[in-house]
Structure formats: structure tokens, C-alpha cells
Amino acid sequence: EVSRGCGRRCAFCLTRGDSGGERRAPGAAVWARIPAEAPRVGFVGAAVSDHPEIRSLVAAAVARGQEVGLSSLRADRLDDELVALLVAGGLRTLTVAADAASERLRRTVRKGVAADHLRGAAELTARHRLHALKVYTMIGLPGEEDADIAEWIALCQGLSRVCRLVINVNPFVPKRRTPLAAADMAPLPTLERRLADIRRGLADRVEVRAPSLRWA
């Protein structure tokens, strides 16, 4: 565990900055807890790729012959150096989160990730010959419109021309102690229509995964 909490302020998230901020463990303390004989090391936390020493920790583990996994990666923190280290540590699929269907909605929920960051992640996936890019997003956010879903479909179509793309679509569920706690969850028929539009727009091009909307 490299950190707890998160210094960012995504409006939908329970670990956002105003719930206590991010507490980071010093790199030396993290490294001291990793057994040399462990075949694989998992670095976990709400914002692992924001840790200032994560690259040196990954590099040290790889140099020792250990495989490496990170619990989360932000698309705006990726570059050749970090992805190359992760590939050397056994990474096969690059996983990031968009968390909203359009640029407008990502700004509204303060995600801080733009379409260009996702395009960059796709290019890194192709450059490093990874199996796929997996992107998580939400549907049903407050204020979402058909145009937002159309923008998401167009973006995913573009990403899929760069690398193999898998998207995981989850419905927005309001959470207590967040700015969106009082927001209504989108009605089931709306969510079903949104997901059907995405599946239809990306058919035969992108693997679309989703949980049970009714259960959510």
C-alpha cells in the first residue's frame, strides 16, 4: 500500500481530496515491506500513479526480477518510461478510467482526464505491443445527453483504430459524502438505452462489458 485517500477532487468519488486528502507512504518504507522472494508485487492505493516515487519503486522491483502490478493508472500520468517499466514487470493490458462519456462531463465531474490523454494511452498500448487498452467509464451522470454518448462512441471508434479496445461501462451511482450525493440515479430505461446505443455504435469493433444495470 503506497497511499490512502486521494488529492484529486472528482465529484463522484468517495476518496476525493476534501475527505482527508492523500496520505503517501515514503518510498523507502514501502520498499522495506516488500519481500525479496515475492514473485509479484502489487502497489495499491486510490491514486498509485500520483505517488512521486512510484517509478523508482517499480524500477527497483523489476530490477530484482519481480513482476509488478498497479491498482490504478491515470491516463494523464502515462508516458513511455512508465509504460516500459510496467511492461518489463509483466503488464499485458493497460487500464485507465475516463469516468464520463464526453469532455464536457469530464470537466463537470472534475475528472481531469481529456480525450487527448486517452488517445495517448491508446498510442502507448500500440507502441509497447500490449494486448489491449481497457477504459472504464460511467453512464447516467447528472446532465448527460444523447450528444455525450455520441461523443463517447466516436472517441472509442478512433481509439479502436489504434489498438485493441475494451470498455467497461458502469452506471453512475450517487455516493454519500460526495458533491453528487443528492443527485438522482438515471432511470433504468435511460441506462438501458444508453448502453444499447454504445453497443450498437461499437459493434464488431470494441469489446463492451457492463454489469447488470438492474442490479446497480
Phi, psi and chi 1 to 4 in degrees:
 res  aa     phi    psi   chi1   chi2   chi3   chi4
   1 GLU       -  116.9 -173.2  175.6   44.8      -
   2 VAL   -96.9  -19.4  -58.1      -      -      -
   3 SER  -163.2  163.4   63.2      -      -      -
   4 ARG  -131.5  148.3  -69.2 -172.6 -179.7 -176.0
   5 GLY    74.1 -173.6      -      -      -      -
   6 CYS  -152.6  139.1 -179.7      -      -      -
   7 GLY   -84.5   -5.7      -      -      -      -
   8 ARG   -87.3  171.0  -61.7 -179.1 -175.2  -94.0
   9 ARG  -127.9   42.9  -56.6  177.9   66.1   81.1
  10 CYS   -59.5  130.2  -59.4      -      -      -
  11 ALA   -69.5  -16.7      -      -      -      -
  12 PHE  -100.0   -5.6   54.1   84.5      -      -
  13 CYS  -101.8  140.5 -175.2      -      -      -
  14 LEU   -73.1  -21.5  -76.1  168.1      -      -
  15 THR  -101.7   18.5   58.3      -      -      -
  16 ARG   -60.7  162.4   65.1 -167.3  -51.5  -89.2
  17 GLY   -53.7  -36.1      -      -      -      -
  18 ASP   -82.9    7.1   57.7    4.2      -      -
  19 SER   -96.5   14.0   62.1      -      -      -
  20 GLY   133.9   -8.9      -      -      -      -
  21 GLY    76.1 -177.5      -      -      -      -
  22 GLU   -98.3  131.2 -176.6  178.7    7.1      -
  23 ARG  -110.6  114.7  -72.4   86.4   69.5 -158.3
  24 ARG  -102.5  135.2  -65.0  169.3  175.9  167.0
  25 ALA   -80.8  139.4      -      -      -      -
  26 PRO   -58.4  143.6  -20.9   32.0      -      -
  27 GLY   -55.2  -40.8      -      -      -      -
  28 ALA   -62.6  -37.4      -      -      -      -
  29 ALA   -68.9  -38.6      -      -      -      -
  30 VAL   -63.3  -48.2  173.5      -      -      -
  31 TRP   -62.1  -36.6 -176.9 -110.5      -      -
  32 ALA   -65.3  -22.1      -      -      -      -
  33 ARG   -91.3   -0.6  -65.6 -161.4  -60.9  -92.9
  34 ILE   -95.7  115.5  -59.0  173.5      -      -
  35 PRO   -65.0  135.0  -17.9   30.7      -      -
  36 ALA   -62.7  -27.1      -      -      -      -
  37 GLU   -86.9   -4.8   66.3  -84.9   12.4      -
  38 ALA   -65.8  127.3      -      -      -      -
  39 PRO   -72.5  -24.4   26.0  -33.4      -      -
  40 ARG  -141.6  141.1 -178.0  173.4  174.0   82.4
  41 VAL  -118.9  127.1 -179.9      -      -      -
  42 GLY  -110.4  118.9      -      -      -      -
  43 PHE   -93.5  121.8  -64.6  102.0      -      -
  44 VAL  -123.1  157.0  -61.8      -      -      -
  45 GLY   158.2  168.0      -      -      -      -
  46 ALA   -72.5  -25.3      -      -      -      -
  47 ALA  -143.5   61.2      -      -      -      -
  48 VAL   -58.9  -44.0  175.4      -      -      -
  49 SER   -72.3   -6.6   53.9      -      -      -
  50 ASP   -86.7  -11.8  -79.6  -14.5      -      -
  51 HIS   -66.0  128.3 -165.6  -71.7      -      -
  52 PRO   -65.2  -17.8   23.0  -33.2      -      -
  53 GLU  -111.8   13.3  -63.0  177.7   85.7      -
  54 ILE   -65.1  -35.9 -167.3   62.0      -      -
  55 ARG   -64.8  -43.3  -68.6  168.7 -167.2 -107.1
  56 SER   -67.5  -34.6   59.8      -      -      -
  57 LEU   -66.6  -44.7  -71.9  166.8      -      -
  58 VAL   -63.0  -45.0  171.2      -      -      -
  59 ALA   -60.6  -40.7      -      -      -      -
  60 ALA   -65.9  -41.1      -      -      -      -
  61 ALA   -65.1  -44.0      -      -      -      -
  62 VAL   -62.5  -42.0  169.0      -      -      -
  63 ALA   -62.3  -27.1      -      -      -      -
  64 ARG   -87.0    0.9 -162.7  157.8   66.6  177.3
  65 GLY    86.9   17.1      -      -      -      -
  66 GLN   -97.3  144.2  -65.4  169.8  -50.6      -
  67 GLU   -75.7  155.7  -68.8 -169.1   -6.5      -
  68 VAL  -133.5  140.0  173.3      -      -      -
  69 GLY  -134.6  144.4      -      -      -      -
  70 LEU  -116.7  138.4  -91.8   63.5      -      -
  71 SER   -72.9  -21.4   64.4      -      -      -
  72 SER  -158.0  145.1   61.9      -      -      -
  73 LEU  -133.1  132.4  -72.3  166.9      -      -
  74 ARG   -92.1  134.4  -77.8 -173.8   59.1   93.3
  75 ALA   -61.8  -28.9      -      -      -      -
  76 ASP   -81.9    0.7   58.9  -17.0      -      -
  77 ARG  -109.2    0.4  -59.5  -72.3  -70.8  176.0
  78 LEU   -85.0  144.6  -63.7  175.1      -      -
  79 ASP  -155.4  177.4   56.4   28.1      -      -
  80 ASP   -57.4  -42.9  -92.0  -42.1      -      -
  81 GLU   -61.5  -49.6  178.1 -168.0   22.7      -
  82 LEU   -65.8  -45.4  179.7   56.8      -      -
  83 VAL   -65.0  -39.7  174.3      -      -      -
  84 ALA   -60.8  -41.1      -      -      -      -
  85 LEU   -62.7  -43.8  -77.6  170.8      -      -
  86 LEU   -67.4  -37.7  -66.9  170.7      -      -
  87 VAL   -63.0  -42.5  169.6      -      -      -
  88 ALA   -62.0  -26.5      -      -      -      -
  89 GLY   -90.8    9.6      -      -      -      -
  90 GLY   102.7    5.3      -      -      -      -
  91 LEU   -61.8  134.6 -179.1   73.5      -      -
  92 ARG  -121.0  -28.8  -64.9  -66.3  175.7  -94.6
  93 THR  -129.3  129.9  -62.5      -      -      -
  94 LEU   -90.3  125.9 -169.7   60.2      -      -
  95 THR  -120.8  125.8  -57.8      -      -      -
  96 VAL  -137.2  173.0  -62.1      -      -      -
  97 ALA  -125.3  134.6      -      -      -      -
  98 ALA   -96.4  -42.3      -      -      -      -
  99 ASP    69.1    2.3  -74.5  -30.5      -      -
 100 ALA  -162.5  154.5      -      -      -      -
 101 ALA   -78.8  -22.1      -      -      -      -
 102 SER  -137.5  164.9   69.3      -      -      -
 103 GLU   -60.2  -39.6 -149.8   85.0  -43.7      -
 104 ARG   -61.3  -47.1  176.8 -176.5   69.6   84.6
 105 LEU   -69.3  -35.6  -73.3  174.7      -      -
 106 ARG   -64.3  -35.6  -76.3 -170.4  -71.4  -83.5
 107 ARG   -67.5  -40.8  -74.0 -166.0  -60.8  -90.5
 108 THR   -61.0  -41.1  -61.5      -      -      -
 109 VAL   -92.2    5.3  -61.1      -      -      -
 110 ARG    61.6   38.6  -56.7  174.8 -172.3  167.6
 111 LYS   -67.4  -38.9  174.9   62.2 -177.5  177.3
 112 GLY    81.8    9.1      -      -      -      -
 113 VAL  -115.6  129.8  168.7      -      -      -
 114 ALA  -107.7  167.7      -      -      -      -
 115 ALA   -57.3  -36.4      -      -      -      -
 116 ASP   -63.6  -33.4  -78.5  -13.4      -      -
 117 HIS   -65.4  -39.1  -64.7  130.3      -      -
 118 LEU   -69.2  -37.5  -60.3  174.0      -      -
 119 ARG   -64.1  -38.9  -65.7 -174.0 -172.9  100.9
 120 GLY   -62.7  -39.1      -      -      -      -
 121 ALA   -63.6  -38.7      -      -      -      -
 122 ALA   -64.7  -41.5      -      -      -      -
 123 GLU   -64.9  -39.1  -69.4  166.1    1.6      -
 124 LEU   -66.4  -37.8  -72.5  166.6      -      -
 125 THR   -60.0  -45.1  -61.1      -      -      -
 126 ALA   -69.6  -43.1      -      -      -      -
 127 ARG   -62.7  -37.6 -170.7  177.6  -51.6  145.7
 128 HIS   -96.5   10.1  -68.5  -87.3      -      -
 129 ARG    56.4   41.6  -56.7 -176.2 -179.0 -140.9
 130 LEU   -77.2  158.9  -68.0  163.6      -      -
 131 HIS   -65.8  -37.7  -68.5  169.9      -      -
 132 ALA  -167.2  161.9      -      -      -      -
 133 LEU  -107.0  124.7  171.6   66.0      -      -
 134 LYS  -107.8  129.3 -178.1 -170.8  -70.1 -174.9
 135 VAL  -124.7  127.1 -176.9      -      -      -
 136 TYR   -93.7  138.0  -77.4   83.2      -      -
 137 THR  -146.0  169.0 -162.7      -      -      -
 138 MET  -118.3  150.5  -71.7 -172.6  -72.0      -
 139 ILE  -120.4  158.3   55.2  174.4      -      -
 140 GLY    86.3   14.5      -      -      -      -
 141 LEU   -65.0  151.3  -78.8  162.9      -      -
 142 PRO   -54.8  132.1  -25.2   33.9      -      -
 143 GLY    84.8    0.8      -      -      -      -
 144 GLU   -66.5  139.1 -176.8 -179.9   82.0      -
 145 GLU  -127.2  169.9  -59.6  173.1   -6.0      -
 146 ASP   -58.0  -35.1  -71.0  -12.5      -      -
 147 ALA   -63.8  -32.3      -      -      -      -
 148 ASP   -66.0  -41.6  -61.1  -56.4      -      -
 149 ILE   -66.8  -39.4  -59.5  -59.4      -      -
 150 ALA   -62.2  -39.3      -      -      -      -
 151 GLU   -64.4  -40.1 -177.5  177.5  -36.8      -
 152 TRP   -64.0  -43.5  176.5 -111.7      -      -
 153 ILE   -60.9  -45.2  -67.8  169.5      -      -
 154 ALA   -63.1  -41.3      -      -      -      -
 155 LEU   -62.7  -46.2  174.7   60.4      -      -
 156 CYS   -65.1  -36.2  -70.7      -      -      -
 157 GLN   -59.5  -42.5  -72.1  172.4  -18.8      -
 158 GLY   -65.9  -43.9      -      -      -      -
 159 LEU   -61.8  -37.3  -61.7  178.4      -      -
 160 SER   -69.7  -16.7   70.4      -      -      -
 161 ARG   -80.7  -12.4  -72.5 -169.4  -78.7  -90.5
 162 VAL   -97.3  -40.2  179.0      -      -      -
 163 CYS  -154.1  170.3   66.1      -      -      -
 164 ARG   -66.9  132.0  178.1  171.8  173.9 -100.0
 165 LEU  -122.2  132.7 -179.5   64.1      -      -
 166 VAL  -122.6  128.7  178.1      -      -      -
 167 ILE  -118.2  140.6   63.1  170.0      -      -
 168 ASN  -113.8  114.1 -164.6  -57.4      -      -
 169 VAL  -105.5  120.0 -178.0      -      -      -
 170 ASN  -120.8  144.4  -67.2  -83.7      -      -
 171 PRO   -76.2  143.3   26.5  -33.0      -      -
 172 PHE   -65.1  129.2  163.4   71.3      -      -
 173 VAL  -122.1  117.8  178.4      -      -      -
 174 PRO   -59.7  140.5  -19.9   31.5      -      -
 175 LYS  -123.3  142.6  -62.8  174.0 -178.3   63.4
 176 ARG   -62.4  151.1  -66.1 -178.2   64.7 -171.4
 177 ARG    63.0   30.5  -58.1 -172.9 -173.9   91.9
 178 THR  -126.8  160.0   67.3      -      -      -
 179 PRO   -60.0  -22.2  -28.0   37.4      -      -
 180 LEU  -100.7   17.8  -63.3  179.6      -      -
 181 ALA   -59.8  -34.7      -      -      -      -
 182 ALA   -91.1    0.5      -      -      -      -
 183 ALA   -70.6  149.9      -      -      -      -
 184 ASP   -78.9  143.5  -68.9  -31.8      -      -
 185 MET   -76.6  140.1 -171.2  170.0  178.8      -
 186 ALA   -61.3  142.5      -      -      -      -
 187 PRO   -60.2  149.5  -19.2   31.0      -      -
 188 LEU   -55.0  -44.2 -176.8   59.6      -      -
 189 PRO   -59.9  -36.0  -24.8   35.2      -      -
 190 THR   -66.1  -45.3  -60.1      -      -      -
 191 LEU   -62.6  -41.8  -66.5  171.7      -      -
 192 GLU   -63.7  -39.5  -70.6  174.6  -25.3      -
 193 ARG   -67.9  -42.4  179.4  169.0   60.5   84.1
 194 ARG   -60.2  -47.6  -61.3  -86.4 -163.6 -122.3
 195 LEU   -64.7  -39.8 -179.3   57.9      -      -
 196 ALA   -62.7  -39.2      -      -      -      -
 197 ASP   -62.3  -42.3  -72.5  -15.5      -      -
 198 ILE   -65.4  -46.2  -69.3  170.9      -      -
 199 ARG   -60.7  -43.1  -70.6 -169.3 -174.0  -78.7
 200 ARG   -67.1  -42.0 -174.5  167.1   50.0 -109.3
 201 GLY   -70.2  -22.1      -      -      -      -
 202 LEU  -114.2   12.0  -60.3  177.4      -      -
 203 ALA   -56.3  138.5      -      -      -      -
 204 ASP    64.9    9.7  -56.9  -38.9      -      -
 205 ARG  -127.2  -38.8 -176.6 -172.6  -67.9  -90.6
 206 VAL  -132.6  139.4  174.9      -      -      -
 207 GLU   -81.0  120.8 -178.0  178.9  -12.1      -
 208 VAL  -109.7  121.9 -179.9      -      -      -
 209 ARG  -115.5  144.5  -58.7  174.0 -177.1  174.1
 210 ALA  -155.3  145.8      -      -      -      -
 211 PRO   -77.0  179.0   33.7  -37.2      -      -
 212 SER   -68.0  116.9  165.6      -      -      -
 213 LEU   -65.1  -37.6  -61.8  175.8      -      -
 214 ARG   -64.8  -41.6 -176.7  175.3  -64.6  -82.4
 215 TRP   -63.1  -43.4  179.8   86.8      -      -
 216 ALA   -62.1      -      -      -      -      -
